[in-house]
Amino acid sequence: MDGFVVHINSEEDIYLAISRARYLADGRFTEADLQCIFVTILELTRNALNYAGGRAVFLCERVEGGLQIQVIDKGPGIPNLDDIFNGSYRSPTGLGLGLQGVKRMMDTFEIETTEKGTTVRATKWPSQPRT
């Protein structure tokens, strides 16, 4: 298996996505790398559940030795994305720091958002081979 898709409709789907990502990681990542991957999955999929009404697809695949995750939703988009990344946004449900954290934890991070939905792609490369 080089990749998989999980439709995110509930919290249980999030844990299924994490479990399958662990399988794909296949011993190539340090525990710190795995924690970054799992926190990223939690943050992105919970955002999709909370803000896009649970209409999300989670994709995970091996890419050139790394692991790429992608969350695609059909929600209303993120109208204040610039404010989130410049640190001026404060979410009414929290601090609004989750996407900033994901961007720092992962090696690559891309986000595209419109009023028709949001796509986030993030990749983690192994820090060092695990023994």
Backbone atoms as SQL, in Angstrom:
CREATE TABLE atoms (id INTEGER PRIMARY KEY, chain TEXT, resi INTEGER, resn TEXT, atom TEXT, x REAL, y REAL, z REAL);
INSERT INTO atoms VALUES
  (1, 'A', 1, 'MET', 'N', 0.849, -1.181, 0.000),
  (2, 'A', 1, 'MET', 'CA', 0.000, 0.000, 0.000),
  (3, 'A', 1, 'MET', 'C', 0.886, 1.233, 0.000),
  (4, 'A', 2, 'ASP', 'N', 0.736, 2.084, -0.987),
  (5, 'A', 2, 'ASP', 'CA', 1.511, 3.317, -1.062),
  (6, 'A', 2, 'ASP', 'C', 0.688, 4.539, -0.710),
  (7, 'A', 3, 'GLY', 'N', -0.610, 4.369, -0.506),
  (8, 'A', 3, 'GLY', 'CA', -1.456, 5.485, -0.157),
  (9, 'A', 3, 'GLY', 'C', -2.850, 5.013, 0.180),
  (10, 'A', 4, 'PHE', 'N', -3.660, 5.920, 0.711),
  (11, 'A', 4, 'PHE', 'CA', -5.031, 5.583, 1.055),
  (12, 'A', 4, 'PHE', 'C', -5.857, 6.854, 1.146),
  (13, 'A', 5, 'VAL', 'N', -7.164, 6.666, 1.191),
  (14, 'A', 5, 'VAL', 'CA', -8.125, 7.754, 1.325),
  (15, 'A', 5, 'VAL', 'C', -9.069, 7.391, 2.468),
  (16, 'A', 6, 'VAL', 'N', -9.369, 8.370, 3.319),
  (17, 'A', 6, 'VAL', 'CA', -10.366, 8.196, 4.378),
  (18, 'A', 6, 'VAL', 'C', -11.330, 9.378, 4.284),
  (19, 'A', 7, 'HIS', 'N', -12.605, 9.104, 4.225),
  (20, 'A', 7, 'HIS', 'CA', -13.612, 10.159, 4.277),
  (21, 'A', 7, 'HIS', 'C', -13.798, 10.528, 5.746),
  (22, 'A', 8, 'ILE', 'N', -13.592, 11.784, 6.065),
  (23, 'A', 8, 'ILE', 'CA', -13.642, 12.244, 7.450),
  (24, 'A', 8, 'ILE', 'C', -15.050, 12.756, 7.749),
  (25, 'A', 9, 'ASN', 'N', -15.795, 11.940, 8.484),
  (26, 'A', 9, 'ASN', 'CA', -17.156, 12.296, 8.868),
  (27, 'A', 9, 'ASN', 'C', -17.355, 12.266, 10.377),
  (28, 'A', 10, 'SER', 'N', -16.339, 11.754, 11.120),
  (29, 'A', 10, 'SER', 'CA', -16.463, 11.632, 12.566),
  (30, 'A', 10, 'SER', 'C', -15.067, 11.545, 13.189),
  (31, 'A', 11, 'GLU', 'N', -15.024, 11.656, 14.520),
  (32, 'A', 11, 'GLU', 'CA', -13.753, 11.512, 15.243),
  (33, 'A', 11, 'GLU', 'C', -13.119, 10.143, 14.981),
  (34, 'A', 12, 'GLU', 'N', -13.934, 9.112, 14.864),
  (35, 'A', 12, 'GLU', 'CA', -13.411, 7.767, 14.617),
  (36, 'A', 12, 'GLU', 'C', -12.628, 7.717, 13.310),
  (37, 'A', 13, 'ASP', 'N', -13.087, 8.461, 12.312),
  (38, 'A', 13, 'ASP', 'CA', -12.386, 8.496, 11.029),
  (39, 'A', 13, 'ASP', 'C', -10.993, 9.107, 11.178),
  (40, 'A', 14, 'ILE', 'N', -10.864, 10.069, 12.068),
  (41, 'A', 14, 'ILE', 'CA', -9.559, 10.691, 12.312),
  (42, 'A', 14, 'ILE', 'C', -8.570, 9.658, 12.840),
  (43, 'A', 15, 'TYR', 'N', -9.013, 8.843, 13.782),
  (44, 'A', 15, 'TYR', 'CA', -8.111, 7.838, 14.355),
  (45, 'A', 15, 'TYR', 'C', -7.799, 6.723, 13.360),
  (46, 'A', 16, 'LEU', 'N', -8.727, 6.434, 12.475),
  (47, 'A', 16, 'LEU', 'CA', -8.449, 5.504, 11.388),
  (48, 'A', 16, 'LEU', 'C', -7.357, 6.079, 10.481),
  (49, 'A', 17, 'ALA', 'N', -7.457, 7.358, 10.164),
  (50, 'A', 17, 'ALA', 'CA', -6.449, 8.013, 9.324),
  (51, 'A', 17, 'ALA', 'C', -5.072, 7.954, 9.988),
  (52, 'A', 18, 'ILE', 'N', -5.006, 8.218, 11.281),
  (53, 'A', 18, 'ILE', 'CA', -3.729, 8.164, 12.001),
  (54, 'A', 18, 'ILE', 'C', -3.168, 6.751, 11.983),
  (55, 'A', 19, 'SER', 'N', -4.008, 5.772, 12.212),
  (56, 'A', 19, 'SER', 'CA', -3.565, 4.378, 12.215),
  (57, 'A', 19, 'SER', 'C', -2.989, 3.981, 10.853),
  (58, 'A', 20, 'ARG', 'N', -3.644, 4.365, 9.809),
  (59, 'A', 20, 'ARG', 'CA', -3.152, 4.024, 8.468),
  (60, 'A', 20, 'ARG', 'C', -1.882, 4.795, 8.126),
  (61, 'A', 21, 'ALA', 'N', -1.774, 6.033, 8.598),
  (62, 'A', 21, 'ALA', 'CA', -0.542, 6.799, 8.377),
  (63, 'A', 21, 'ALA', 'C', 0.631, 6.132, 9.097),
  (64, 'A', 22, 'ARG', 'N', 0.386, 5.616, 10.295),
  (65, 'A', 22, 'ARG', 'CA', 1.445, 4.898, 11.026),
  (66, 'A', 22, 'ARG', 'C', 1.922, 3.704, 10.205),
  (67, 'A', 23, 'TYR', 'N', 0.980, 2.989, 9.603),
  (68, 'A', 23, 'TYR', 'CA', 1.339, 1.848, 8.763),
  (69, 'A', 23, 'TYR', 'C', 2.212, 2.297, 7.587),
  (70, 'A', 24, 'LEU', 'N', 1.817, 3.377, 6.925),
  (71, 'A', 24, 'LEU', 'CA', 2.582, 3.869, 5.778),
  (72, 'A', 24, 'LEU', 'C', 3.964, 4.381, 6.183),
  (73, 'A', 25, 'ALA', 'N', 4.088, 4.893, 7.391),
  (74, 'A', 25, 'ALA', 'CA', 5.380, 5.404, 7.863),
  (75, 'A', 25, 'ALA', 'C', 6.410, 4.290, 7.917),
  (76, 'A', 26, 'ASP', 'N', 5.974, 3.077, 8.196),
  (77, 'A', 26, 'ASP', 'CA', 6.781, 1.863, 8.017),
  (78, 'A', 26, 'ASP', 'C', 8.171, 1.937, 8.634),
  (79, 'A', 27, 'GLY', 'N', 8.277, 2.489, 9.847),
  (80, 'A', 27, 'GLY', 'CA', 9.555, 2.486, 10.547),
  (81, 'A', 27, 'GLY', 'C', 10.601, 3.443, 10.010),
  (82, 'A', 28, 'ARG', 'N', 10.227, 4.330, 9.101),
  (83, 'A', 28, 'ARG', 'CA', 11.205, 5.223, 8.481),
  (84, 'A', 28, 'ARG', 'C', 11.356, 6.546, 9.215),
  (85, 'A', 29, 'PHE', 'N', 10.532, 6.800, 10.217),
  (86, 'A', 29, 'PHE', 'CA', 10.523, 8.093, 10.889),
  (87, 'A', 29, 'PHE', 'C', 10.886, 7.952, 12.357),
  (88, 'A', 30, 'THR', 'N', 11.496, 8.991, 12.905),
  (89, 'A', 30, 'THR', 'CA', 11.746, 9.031, 14.338),
  (90, 'A', 30, 'THR', 'C', 10.409, 9.235, 15.056),
  (91, 'A', 31, 'GLU', 'N', 10.405, 8.994, 16.357),
  (92, 'A', 31, 'GLU', 'CA', 9.175, 9.237, 17.125),
  (93, 'A', 31, 'GLU', 'C', 8.768, 10.701, 17.050),
  (94, 'A', 32, 'ALA', 'N', 9.749, 11.601, 17.052),
  (95, 'A', 32, 'ALA', 'CA', 9.439, 13.035, 16.941),
  (96, 'A', 32, 'ALA', 'C', 8.773, 13.334, 15.600),
  (97, 'A', 33, 'ASP', 'N', 9.284, 12.745, 14.518),
  (98, 'A', 33, 'ASP', 'CA', 8.664, 12.922, 13.202),
  (99, 'A', 33, 'ASP', 'C', 7.227, 12.398, 13.208),
  (100, 'A', 34, 'LEU', 'N', 7.038, 11.215, 13.790),
  (101, 'A', 34, 'LEU', 'CA', 5.700, 10.629, 13.838),
  (102, 'A', 34, 'LEU', 'C', 4.740, 11.523, 14.621),
  (103, 'A', 35, 'GLN', 'N', 5.202, 12.090, 15.710),
  (104, 'A', 35, 'GLN', 'CA', 4.345, 12.989, 16.487),
  (105, 'A', 35, 'GLN', 'C', 3.932, 14.196, 15.654),
  (106, 'A', 36, 'CYS', 'N', 4.859, 14.731, 14.877),
  (107, 'A', 36, 'CYS', 'CA', 4.517, 15.855, 13.994),
  (108, 'A', 36, 'CYS', 'C', 3.456, 15.448, 12.980),
  (109, 'A', 37, 'ILE', 'N', 3.614, 14.276, 12.404),
  (110, 'A', 37, 'ILE', 'CA', 2.645, 13.766, 11.428),
  (111, 'A', 37, 'ILE', 'C', 1.278, 13.588, 12.074),
  (112, 'A', 38, 'PHE', 'N', 1.242, 12.966, 13.242),
  (113, 'A', 38, 'PHE', 'CA', -0.040, 12.670, 13.881),
  (114, 'A', 38, 'PHE', 'C', -0.739, 13.942, 14.371),
  (115, 'A', 39, 'VAL', 'N', 0.017, 14.882, 14.914),
  (116, 'A', 39, 'VAL', 'CA', -0.574, 16.155, 15.339),
  (117, 'A', 39, 'VAL', 'C', -1.128, 16.902, 14.122),
  (118, 'A', 40, 'THR', 'N', -0.403, 16.850, 13.017),
  (119, 'A', 40, 'THR', 'CA', -0.872, 17.488, 11.785),
  (120, 'A', 40, 'THR', 'C', -2.178, 16.866, 11.327),
  (121, 'A', 41, 'ILE', 'N', -2.247, 15.549, 11.328),
  (122, 'A', 41, 'ILE', 'CA', -3.485, 14.871, 10.935),
  (123, 'A', 41, 'ILE', 'C', -4.629, 15.291, 11.850),
  (124, 'A', 42, 'LEU', 'N', -4.392, 15.279, 13.159),
  (125, 'A', 42, 'LEU', 'CA', -5.435, 15.689, 14.109),
  (126, 'A', 42, 'LEU', 'C', -5.912, 17.109, 13.836),
  (127, 'A', 43, 'GLU', 'N', -4.986, 18.027, 13.694),
  (128, 'A', 43, 'GLU', 'CA', -5.339, 19.437, 13.499),
  (129, 'A', 43, 'GLU', 'C', -6.130, 19.645, 12.211),
  (130, 'A', 44, 'LEU', 'N', -5.627, 19.118, 11.121),
  (131, 'A', 44, 'LEU', 'CA', -6.264, 19.368, 9.832),
  (132, 'A', 44, 'LEU', 'C', -7.626, 18.691, 9.715),
  (133, 'A', 45, 'THR', 'N', -7.735, 17.465, 10.197),
  (134, 'A', 45, 'THR', 'CA', -9.011, 16.761, 10.071),
  (135, 'A', 45, 'THR', 'C', -10.043, 17.309, 11.046),
  (136, 'A', 46, 'ARG', 'N', -9.617, 17.698, 12.246),
  (137, 'A', 46, 'ARG', 'CA', -10.573, 18.310, 13.186),
  (138, 'A', 46, 'ARG', 'C', -11.050, 19.666, 12.663),
  (139, 'A', 47, 'ASN', 'N', -10.153, 20.428, 12.063),
  (140, 'A', 47, 'ASN', 'CA', -10.585, 21.683, 11.442),
  (141, 'A', 47, 'ASN', 'C', -11.657, 21.411, 10.393),
  (142, 'A', 48, 'ALA', 'N', -11.427, 20.395, 9.577),
  (143, 'A', 48, 'ALA', 'CA', -12.402, 20.056, 8.538),
  (144, 'A', 48, 'ALA', 'C', -13.741, 19.653, 9.153),
  (145, 'A', 49, 'LEU', 'N', -13.690, 18.862, 10.216),
  (146, 'A', 49, 'LEU', 'CA', -14.939, 18.471, 10.881),
  (147, 'A', 49, 'LEU', 'C', -15.660, 19.675, 11.467),
  (148, 'A', 50, 'ASN', 'N', -14.913, 20.543, 12.130),
  (149, 'A', 50, 'ASN', 'CA', -15.530, 21.661, 12.840),
  (150, 'A', 50, 'ASN', 'C', -15.965, 22.796, 11.933),
  (151, 'A', 51, 'TYR', 'N', -15.172, 23.106, 10.921),
  (152, 'A', 51, 'TYR', 'CA', -15.431, 24.299, 10.121),
  (153, 'A', 51, 'TYR', 'C', -16.013, 24.023, 8.742),
  (154, 'A', 52, 'ALA', 'N', -15.886, 22.794, 8.270),
  (155, 'A', 52, 'ALA', 'CA', -16.414, 22.464, 6.938),
  (156, 'A', 52, 'ALA', 'C', -17.557, 21.468, 7.028),
  (157, 'A', 53, 'GLY', 'N', -18.086, 21.295, 8.207),
  (158, 'A', 53, 'GLY', 'CA', -19.242, 20.422, 8.366),
  (159, 'A', 53, 'GLY', 'C', -18.954, 18.956, 8.142),
  (160, 'A', 54, 'GLY', 'N', -17.694, 18.545, 8.317),
  (161, 'A', 54, 'GLY', 'CA', -17.363, 17.136, 8.197),
  (162, 'A', 54, 'GLY', 'C', -17.302, 16.604, 6.788),
  (163, 'A', 55, 'ARG', 'N', -17.383, 17.473, 5.826),
  (164, 'A', 55, 'ARG', 'CA', -17.324, 17.024, 4.437),
  (165, 'A', 55, 'ARG', 'C', -15.882, 17.102, 3.966),
  (166, 'A', 56, 'ALA', 'N', -15.092, 16.132, 4.365),
  (167, 'A', 56, 'ALA', 'CA', -13.666, 16.189, 4.048),
  (168, 'A', 56, 'ALA', 'C', -13.159, 14.831, 3.601),
  (169, 'A', 57, 'VAL', 'N', -12.081, 14.886, 2.837),
  (170, 'A', 57, 'VAL', 'CA', -11.377, 13.682, 2.407),
  (171, 'A', 57, 'VAL', 'C', -9.941, 13.823, 2.874),
  (172, 'A', 58, 'PHE', 'N', -9.414, 12.759, 3.468),
  (173, 'A', 58, 'PHE', 'CA', -8.031, 12.719, 3.926),
  (174, 'A', 58, 'PHE', 'C', -7.279, 11.751, 3.029),
  (175, 'A', 59, 'LEU', 'N', -6.154, 12.201, 2.474),
  (176, 'A', 59, 'LEU', 'CA', -5.316, 11.347, 1.639),
  (177, 'A', 59, 'LEU', 'C', -3.933, 11.283, 2.264),
  (178, 'A', 60, 'CYS', 'N', -3.334, 10.144, 2.171),
  (179, 'A', 60, 'CYS', 'CA', -1.976, 9.980, 2.683),
  (180, 'A', 60, 'CYS', 'C', -1.240, 9.070, 1.712),
  (181, 'A', 61, 'GLU', 'N', -0.016, 9.459, 1.367),
  (182, 'A', 61, 'GLU', 'CA', 0.757, 8.621, 0.454),
  (183, 'A', 61, 'GLU', 'C', 2.243, 8.788, 0.688),
  (184, 'A', 62, 'ARG', 'N', 2.970, 7.758, 0.326),
  (185, 'A', 62, 'ARG', 'CA', 4.425, 7.832, 0.353),
  (186, 'A', 62, 'ARG', 'C', 4.884, 8.611, -0.869),
  (187, 'A', 63, 'VAL', 'N', 5.794, 9.557, -0.647),
  (188, 'A', 63, 'VAL', 'CA', 6.346, 10.336, -1.745),
  (189, 'A', 63, 'VAL', 'C', 7.841, 10.473, -1.549),
  (190, 'A', 64, 'GLU', 'N', 8.605, 9.957, -2.471),
  (191, 'A', 64, 'GLU', 'CA', 10.061, 10.121, -2.480),
  (192, 'A', 64, 'GLU', 'C', 10.689, 9.911, -1.104),
  (193, 'A', 65, 'GLY', 'N', 10.273, 8.869, -0.391),
  (194, 'A', 65, 'GLY', 'CA', 10.832, 8.569, 0.913),
  (195, 'A', 65, 'GLY', 'C', 10.132, 9.258, 2.063),
  (196, 'A', 66, 'GLY', 'N', 9.269, 10.206, 1.781),
  (197, 'A', 66, 'GLY', 'CA', 8.543, 10.921, 2.824),
  (198, 'A', 66, 'GLY', 'C', 7.089, 10.502, 2.857),
  (199, 'A', 67, 'LEU', 'N', 6.326, 11.230, 3.641),
  (200, 'A', 67, 'LEU', 'CA', 4.907, 10.958, 3.781),
  (201, 'A', 67, 'LEU', 'C', 4.154, 12.269, 3.564),
  (202, 'A', 68, 'GLN', 'N', 3.252, 12.268, 2.589),
  (203, 'A', 68, 'GLN', 'CA', 2.457, 13.462, 2.304),
  (204, 'A', 68, 'GLN', 'C', 1.027, 13.235, 2.750),
  (205, 'A', 69, 'ILE', 'N', 0.493, 14.217, 3.459),
  (206, 'A', 69, 'ILE', 'CA', -0.908, 14.163, 3.841),
  (207, 'A', 69, 'ILE', 'C', -1.627, 15.313, 3.156),
  (208, 'A', 70, 'GLN', 'N', -2.895, 15.090, 2.914),
  (209, 'A', 70, 'GLN', 'CA', -3.704, 16.088, 2.225),
  (210, 'A', 70, 'GLN', 'C', -5.120, 16.013, 2.794),
  (211, 'A', 71, 'VAL', 'N', -5.686, 17.159, 3.101),
  (212, 'A', 71, 'VAL', 'CA', -7.067, 17.222, 3.552),
  (213, 'A', 71, 'VAL', 'C', -7.799, 18.181, 2.615),
  (214, 'A', 72, 'ILE', 'N', -8.881, 17.690, 2.058),
  (215, 'A', 72, 'ILE', 'CA', -9.681, 18.458, 1.105),
  (216, 'A', 72, 'ILE', 'C', -11.094, 18.547, 1.664),
  (217, 'A', 73, 'ASP', 'N', -11.608, 19.771, 1.798),
  (218, 'A', 73, 'ASP', 'CA', -12.984, 19.908, 2.272),
  (219, 'A', 73, 'ASP', 'C', -13.786, 20.777, 1.308),
  (220, 'A', 74, 'LYS', 'N', -15.075, 20.740, 1.460),
  (221, 'A', 74, 'LYS', 'CA', -16.001, 21.531, 0.639),
  (222, 'A', 74, 'LYS', 'C', -16.691, 22.584, 1.494),
  (223, 'A', 75, 'GLY', 'N', -15.999, 23.052, 2.520),
  (224, 'A', 75, 'GLY', 'CA', -16.553, 24.062, 3.414),
  (225, 'A', 75, 'GLY', 'C', -16.494, 25.449, 2.803),
  (226, 'A', 76, 'PRO', 'N', -16.742, 26.480, 3.629),
  (227, 'A', 76, 'PRO', 'CA', -16.816, 27.856, 3.136),
  (228, 'A', 76, 'PRO', 'C', -15.454, 28.530, 2.933),
  (229, 'A', 77, 'GLY', 'N', -14.375, 27.811, 3.145),
  (230, 'A', 77, 'GLY', 'CA', -13.047, 28.402, 2.998),
  (231, 'A', 77, 'GLY', 'C', -12.609, 29.096, 4.275),
  (232, 'A', 78, 'ILE', 'N', -11.406, 29.616, 4.262),
  (233, 'A', 78, 'ILE', 'CA', -10.832, 30.294, 5.420),
  (234, 'A', 78, 'ILE', 'C', -10.652, 31.768, 5.028),
  (235, 'A', 79, 'PRO', 'N', -11.567, 32.625, 5.444),
  (236, 'A', 79, 'PRO', 'CA', -11.517, 34.012, 4.982),
  (237, 'A', 79, 'PRO', 'C', -10.366, 34.831, 5.561),
  (238, 'A', 80, 'ASN', 'N', -9.799, 34.408, 6.674),
  (239, 'A', 80, 'ASN', 'CA', -8.783, 35.203, 7.363),
  (240, 'A', 80, 'ASN', 'C', -7.422, 34.512, 7.380),
  (241, 'A', 81, 'LEU', 'N', -7.081, 33.852, 6.306),
  (242, 'A', 81, 'LEU', 'CA', -5.850, 33.078, 6.250),
  (243, 'A', 81, 'LEU', 'C', -4.606, 33.931, 6.491),
  (244, 'A', 82, 'ASP', 'N', -4.547, 35.102, 5.899),
  (245, 'A', 82, 'ASP', 'CA', -3.387, 35.978, 6.109),
  (246, 'A', 82, 'ASP', 'C', -3.243, 36.352, 7.580),
  (247, 'A', 83, 'ASP', 'N', -4.344, 36.656, 8.237),
  (248, 'A', 83, 'ASP', 'CA', -4.302, 37.000, 9.658),
  (249, 'A', 83, 'ASP', 'C', -3.830, 35.820, 10.508),
  (250, 'A', 84, 'ILE', 'N', -4.235, 34.612, 10.121),
  (251, 'A', 84, 'ILE', 'CA', -3.800, 33.419, 10.850),
  (252, 'A', 84, 'ILE', 'C', -2.283, 33.299, 10.792),
  (253, 'A', 85, 'PHE', 'N', -1.714, 33.450, 9.606),
  (254, 'A', 85, 'PHE', 'CA', -0.270, 33.242, 9.467),
  (255, 'A', 85, 'PHE', 'C', 0.577, 34.421, 9.928),
  (256, 'A', 86, 'ASN', 'N', -0.005, 35.620, 10.013),
  (257, 'A', 86, 'ASN', 'CA', 0.789, 36.724, 10.548),
  (258, 'A', 86, 'ASN', 'C', 0.611, 36.883, 12.057),
  (259, 'A', 87, 'GLY', 'N', -0.206, 36.001, 12.661),
  (260, 'A', 87, 'GLY', 'CA', -0.348, 35.968, 14.106),
  (261, 'A', 87, 'GLY', 'C', -1.371, 36.917, 14.687),
  (262, 'A', 88, 'SER', 'N', -2.119, 37.632, 13.863),
  (263, 'A', 88, 'SER', 'CA', -3.079, 38.605, 14.399),
  (264, 'A', 88, 'SER', 'C', -4.477, 38.022, 14.619),
  (265, 'A', 89, 'TYR', 'N', -4.737, 36.815, 14.128),
  (266, 'A', 89, 'TYR', 'CA', -6.071, 36.227, 14.250),
  (267, 'A', 89, 'TYR', 'C', -6.215, 35.494, 15.572),
  (268, 'A', 90, 'ARG', 'N', -7.341, 35.689, 16.229),
  (269, 'A', 90, 'ARG', 'CA', -7.697, 34.944, 17.428),
  (270, 'A', 90, 'ARG', 'C', -9.052, 34.307, 17.190),
  (271, 'A', 91, 'SER', 'N', -9.068, 33.003, 17.156),
  (272, 'A', 91, 'SER', 'CA', -10.296, 32.263, 16.895),
  (273, 'A', 91, 'SER', 'C', -11.254, 32.392, 18.071),
  (274, 'A', 92, 'PRO', 'N', -12.545, 32.491, 17.813),
  (275, 'A', 92, 'PRO', 'CA', -13.508, 32.507, 18.919),
  (276, 'A', 92, 'PRO', 'C', -13.561, 31.164, 19.654),
  (277, 'A', 93, 'THR', 'N', -13.063, 30.098, 19.023),
  (278, 'A', 93, 'THR', 'CA', -13.063, 28.778, 19.654),
  (279, 'A', 93, 'THR', 'C', -11.693, 28.375, 20.176),
  (280, 'A', 94, 'GLY', 'N', -10.717, 29.234, 20.075),
  (281, 'A', 94, 'GLY', 'CA', -9.359, 28.916, 20.526),
  (282, 'A', 94, 'GLY', 'C', -8.428, 30.038, 20.130),
  (283, 'A', 95, 'LEU', 'N', -7.146, 29.746, 20.070),
  (284, 'A', 95, 'LEU', 'CA', -6.169, 30.773, 19.756),
  (285, 'A', 95, 'LEU', 'C', -5.946, 30.976, 18.266),
  (286, 'A', 96, 'GLY', 'N', -6.371, 30.005, 17.451),
  (287, 'A', 96, 'GLY', 'CA', -6.138, 30.126, 16.017),
  (288, 'A', 96, 'GLY', 'C', -4.705, 29.842, 15.630),
  (289, 'A', 97, 'LEU', 'N', -4.013, 29.021, 16.414),
  (290, 'A', 97, 'LEU', 'CA', -2.593, 28.754, 16.170),
  (291, 'A', 97, 'LEU', 'C', -2.319, 27.399, 15.527),
  (292, 'A', 98, 'GLY', 'N', -3.357, 26.608, 15.296),
  (293, 'A', 98, 'GLY', 'CA', -3.159, 25.253, 14.788),
  (294, 'A', 98, 'GLY', 'C', -2.486, 25.188, 13.435),
  (295, 'A', 99, 'LEU', 'N', -2.933, 25.992, 12.484),
  (296, 'A', 99, 'LEU', 'CA', -2.321, 25.969, 11.157),
  (297, 'A', 99, 'LEU', 'C', -0.885, 26.471, 11.195),
  (298, 'A', 100, 'GLN', 'N', -0.609, 27.453, 12.034),
  (299, 'A', 100, 'GLN', 'CA', 0.775, 27.917, 12.191),
  (300, 'A', 100, 'GLN', 'C', 1.655, 26.786, 12.702),
  (301, 'A', 101, 'GLY', 'N', 1.165, 26.034, 13.677),
  (302, 'A', 101, 'GLY', 'CA', 1.916, 24.912, 14.229),
  (303, 'A', 101, 'GLY', 'C', 2.177, 23.833, 13.202),
  (304, 'A', 102, 'VAL', 'N', 1.147, 23.507, 12.419),
  (305, 'A', 102, 'VAL', 'CA', 1.306, 22.506, 11.363),
  (306, 'A', 102, 'VAL', 'C', 2.375, 22.954, 10.376),
  (307, 'A', 103, 'LYS', 'N', 2.327, 24.202, 9.995),
  (308, 'A', 103, 'LYS', 'CA', 3.307, 24.727, 9.032),
  (309, 'A', 103, 'LYS', 'C', 4.737, 24.590, 9.569),
  (310, 'A', 104, 'ARG', 'N', 4.916, 24.818, 10.866),
  (311, 'A', 104, 'ARG', 'CA', 6.251, 24.697, 11.478),
  (312, 'A', 104, 'ARG', 'C', 6.696, 23.246, 11.631),
  (313, 'A', 105, 'MET', 'N', 5.763, 22.341, 11.916),
  (314, 'A', 105, 'MET', 'CA', 6.116, 20.944, 12.185),
  (315, 'A', 105, 'MET', 'C', 6.461, 20.151, 10.934),
  (316, 'A', 106, 'MET', 'N', 5.830, 20.506, 9.827),
  (317, 'A', 106, 'MET', 'CA', 6.009, 19.730, 8.609),
  (318, 'A', 106, 'MET', 'C', 7.088, 20.365, 7.738),
  (319, 'A', 107, 'ASP', 'N', 7.672, 19.572, 6.836),
  (320, 'A', 107, 'ASP', 'CA', 8.751, 20.059, 5.980),
  (321, 'A', 107, 'ASP', 'C', 8.233, 20.866, 4.791),
  (322, 'A', 108, 'THR', 'N', 7.078, 20.498, 4.280),
  (323, 'A', 108, 'THR', 'CA', 6.424, 21.316, 3.249),
  (324, 'A', 108, 'THR', 'C', 4.989, 21.554, 3.698),
  (325, 'A', 109, 'PHE', 'N', 4.451, 22.678, 3.292),
  (326, 'A', 109, 'PHE', 'CA', 3.083, 23.038, 3.679),
  (327, 'A', 109, 'PHE', 'C', 2.517, 23.947, 2.599),
  (328, 'A', 110, 'GLU', 'N', 1.348, 23.575, 2.075),
  (329, 'A', 110, 'GLU', 'CA', 0.644, 24.389, 1.080),
  (330, 'A', 110, 'GLU', 'C', -0.821, 24.423, 1.463),
  (331, 'A', 111, 'ILE', 'N', -1.440, 25.572, 1.278),
  (332, 'A', 111, 'ILE', 'CA', -2.873, 25.682, 1.536),
  (333, 'A', 111, 'ILE', 'C', -3.509, 26.520, 0.439),
  (334, 'A', 112, 'GLU', 'N', -4.622, 26.023, -0.059),
  (335, 'A', 112, 'GLU', 'CA', -5.423, 26.729, -1.053),
  (336, 'A', 112, 'GLU', 'C', -6.831, 26.805, -0.486),
  (337, 'A', 113, 'THR', 'N', -7.400, 27.996, -0.449),
  (338, 'A', 113, 'THR', 'CA', -8.738, 28.135, 0.112),
  (339, 'A', 113, 'THR', 'C', -9.560, 29.121, -0.715),
  (340, 'A', 114, 'THR', 'N', -10.796, 28.740, -0.953),
  (341, 'A', 114, 'THR', 'CA', -11.773, 29.599, -1.623),
  (342, 'A', 114, 'THR', 'C', -13.095, 29.413, -0.890),
  (343, 'A', 115, 'GLU', 'N', -14.102, 30.124, -1.322),
  (344, 'A', 115, 'GLU', 'CA', -15.428, 29.969, -0.715),
  (345, 'A', 115, 'GLU', 'C', -16.046, 28.605, -1.031),
  (346, 'A', 116, 'LYS', 'N', -15.386, 27.818, -1.877),
  (347, 'A', 116, 'LYS', 'CA', -15.889, 26.484, -2.229),
  (348, 'A', 116, 'LYS', 'C', -15.145, 25.361, -1.516),
  (349, 'A', 117, 'GLY', 'N', -14.146, 25.718, -0.696),
  (350, 'A', 117, 'GLY', 'CA', -13.440, 24.678, 0.042),
  (351, 'A', 117, 'GLY', 'C', -11.969, 24.996, 0.241),
  (352, 'A', 118, 'THR', 'N', -11.333, 24.115, 0.970),
  (353, 'A', 118, 'THR', 'CA', -9.921, 24.277, 1.318),
  (354, 'A', 118, 'THR', 'C', -9.185, 22.975, 1.080),
  (355, 'A', 119, 'THR', 'N', -7.968, 23.091, 0.546),
  (356, 'A', 119, 'THR', 'CA', -7.068, 21.948, 0.393),
  (357, 'A', 119, 'THR', 'C', -5.766, 22.287, 1.101),
  (358, 'A', 120, 'VAL', 'N', -5.328, 21.382, 1.965),
  (359, 'A', 120, 'VAL', 'CA', -4.054, 21.547, 2.661),
  (360, 'A', 120, 'VAL', 'C', -3.201, 20.325, 2.338),
  (361, 'A', 121, 'ARG', 'N', -1.951, 20.573, 1.934),
  (362, 'A', 121, 'ARG', 'CA', -0.972, 19.513, 1.672),
  (363, 'A', 121, 'ARG', 'C', 0.246, 19.762, 2.549),
  (364, 'A', 122, 'ALA', 'N', 0.707, 18.700, 3.192),
  (365, 'A', 122, 'ALA', 'CA', 1.901, 18.823, 4.033),
  (366, 'A', 122, 'ALA', 'C', 2.700, 17.535, 3.914),
  (367, 'A', 123, 'THR', 'N', 4.019, 17.683, 3.860),
  (368, 'A', 123, 'THR', 'CA', 4.899, 16.528, 3.713),
  (369, 'A', 123, 'THR', 'C', 5.921, 16.529, 4.833),
  (370, 'A', 124, 'LYS', 'N', 6.240, 15.339, 5.301),
  (371, 'A', 124, 'LYS', 'CA', 7.303, 15.160, 6.292),
  (372, 'A', 124, 'LYS', 'C', 8.319, 14.199, 5.702),
  (373, 'A', 125, 'TRP', 'N', 9.587, 14.593, 5.778),
  (374, 'A', 125, 'TRP', 'CA', 10.687, 13.729, 5.352),
  (375, 'A', 125, 'TRP', 'C', 11.324, 13.137, 6.603),
  (376, 'A', 126, 'PRO', 'N', 11.794, 11.906, 6.544),
  (377, 'A', 126, 'PRO', 'CA', 12.432, 11.328, 7.737),
  (378, 'A', 126, 'PRO', 'C', 13.666, 12.124, 8.160),
  (379, 'A', 127, 'SER', 'N', 13.765, 12.384, 9.466),
  (380, 'A', 127, 'SER', 'CA', 14.937, 13.087, 9.998),
  (381, 'A', 127, 'SER', 'C', 16.168, 12.208, 9.937),
  (382, 'A', 128, 'GLN', 'N', 15.982, 10.959, 10.302),
  (383, 'A', 128, 'GLN', 'CA', 17.067, 10.001, 10.282),
  (384, 'A', 128, 'GLN', 'C', 16.448, 8.611, 10.260),
  (385, 'A', 129, 'PRO', 'N', 17.146, 7.660, 9.708),
  (386, 'A', 129, 'PRO', 'CA', 16.596, 6.314, 9.701),
  (387, 'A', 129, 'PRO', 'C', 16.438, 5.776, 11.113),
  (388, 'A', 130, 'ARG', 'N', 15.338, 5.100, 11.354),
  (389, 'A', 130, 'ARG', 'CA', 15.129, 4.468, 12.663),
  (390, 'A', 130, 'ARG', 'C', 15.813, 3.124, 12.685),
  (391, 'A', 131, 'THR', 'N', 16.299, 2.745, 13.830),
  (392, 'A', 131, 'THR', 'CA', 16.960, 1.432, 13.968),
  (393, 'A', 131, 'THR', 'C', 16.154, 0.505, 14.818);
